[in-house]
């Protein structure tokens, strides 16, 4: 009797084509892929913000009268506080890329850029998550530790976001300029972990402004950069094809 039941169970399972182990394996694989994509997308957002992002913190206290409270109304002391993150870029392709990333990572499908090329992020949980990885501002940004410790995909994604914002393509090199020398040294380490060699030059005096530093990726590493990182910025993508197509573009 047991053998017949066992045979019937096996036949039933086979007829449905259902294999629990395989289904679980596929589910785990999909979850892992989703997690990896989410990490890379978040890393790219953080790269954009390092290049062209700022954080804002508002705190205000004022008195407000509520006429419906009590017999003759009451005054209340109101404490208002808001934290926000802002990203600025005038290129339409980069704007759309940033909005797509916000939607995929945080579900912010209503975010929009204004006429000055700015988008402000206000949801408390989103702002808190972004600032937990790195503070923002020209002297405050850094490569997040989670990115440095991650695999190739989020490291390349962060570099791509940062270079889309602060990178320029010259005839034989890519330059990343910043007043943040500590941050640029971290970018150099990040690029080195991807097999891309670079040098940090400077400081270059720009009185009365802050001194500028420049991270330079030379021609011999451009093909490696293009293959692993590249640009989302259309003009920079086009500019990069010129040194790669010329003699000696390795």
Residue pairs with C-beta under 8 A, 6 or more apart in sequence:
13 19
36 151
36 153
37 104
38 104
38 105
39 146
39 150
39 153
39 154
40 153
40 154
40 156
40 157
41 101
41 104
41 105
41 157
42 105
42 133
42 154
43 144
43 146
43 147
43 150
43 154
43 155
43 157
43 158
43 161
44 101
44 157
44 158
44 160
44 161
45 98
45 101
45 102
45 105
45 130
45 161
46 130
46 133
46 134
46 144
46 147
46 158
46 161
47 157
47 158
47 159
47 160
47 161
47 162
47 163
47 164
47 165
48 87
48 89
48 94
48 98
48 101
48 161
48 162
48 164
48 165
49 85
49 87
49 130
49 134
49 136
49 141
49 161
50 134
50 136
50 141
50 142
50 143
50 158
50 161
50 162
50 165
50 183
51 161
51 162
51 163
51 164
51 165
51 166
52 87
52 88
52 89
52 165
52 166
53 85
53 86
53 87
53 88
53 136
53 141
54 85
54 86
54 88
54 136
54 137
55 83
55 84
55 85
55 86
55 127
55 131
55 135
55 136
55 137
56 83
56 84
56 85
56 86
56 120
57 81
57 82
57 83
57 84
58 80
58 81
58 82
58 83
58 84
59 79
59 80
59 81
60 79
60 80
60 81
61 77
61 78
61 79
61 80
62 77
62 78
62 80
63 75
63 76
63 77
63 78
64 75
64 76
64 78
65 73
65 74
65 75
65 76
66 73
66 74
66 75
66 76
67 73
69 76
82 122
83 124
83 127
83 128
83 131
84 120
84 121
84 122
84 127
85 120
85 121
85 126
85 127
85 130
85 131
85 136
86 118
86 119
86 120
86 121
87 98
87 118
87 119
87 121
88 116
88 117
88 118
88 119
89 95
89 98
89 117
89 164
89 165
90 117
91 233
91 234
91 235
93 232
93 233
93 234
94 164
94 165
94 232
94 233
95 113
95 117
95 119
97 164
97 232
98 119
99 108
99 111
99 112
99 113
99 119
102 108
102 111
102 121
103 109
103 111
106 123
106 126
106 129
108 121
108 123
108 126
111 119
111 121
112 119
113 119
121 127
121 130
133 144
133 145
133 146
133 147
134 140
134 141
134 142
134 143
134 144
135 141
135 142
138 178
138 179
138 180
138 210
139 179
139 180
139 210
140 180
141 180
141 183
142 182
142 183
142 186
143 158
143 183
143 186
143 187
143 189
143 190
144 158
146 154
147 154
147 155
147 158
147 190
148 155
148 186
148 189
148 190
148 193
152 194
152 228
155 190
155 193
155 194
156 194
156 228
156 229
158 190
159 187
159 190
159 191
159 194
159 229
160 229
160 230
160 231
160 232
162 176
162 187
163 174
163 176
163 229
163 231
163 236
164 231
164 232
164 233
164 236
166 176
166 177
166 178
167 174
167 175
167 176
167 231
167 233
167 236
168 174
168 175
168 176
168 177
168 236
169 236
169 239
169 240
169 243
171 242
171 243
172 218
172 219
172 243
173 216
173 217
173 218
173 219
173 222
173 243
174 216
174 217
174 222
174 225
174 240
175 214
175 215
175 216
175 217
176 184
176 187
176 214
176 215
176 216
176 217
177 212
177 213
177 214
177 215
178 184
178 212
178 213
178 215
179 209
179 210
179 211
179 212
179 213
180 213
181 200
181 202
181 203
181 213
184 200
184 213
184 214
184 215
185 200
187 198
187 215
188 198
188 199
188 200
188 215
191 197
191 198
191 217
191 225
192 198
194 224
194 228
194 229
195 224
195 228
196 217
196 221
196 224
196 225
196 228
196 229
197 217
197 218
197 220
197 221
198 215
198 216
198 217
198 218
198 221
199 215
199 216
199 218
200 213
200 214
200 215
200 216
201 213
201 214
201 215
201 216
202 211
202 212
202 213
202 214
203 211
203 212
203 213
204 211
204 212
204 213
204 214
205 211
206 212
217 225
219 243
219 248
219 249
219 250
220 250
222 240
222 243
222 244
222 249
222 250
223 244
223 249
223 250
225 240
226 240
226 244
230 237
230 240
231 237
231 240
243 249
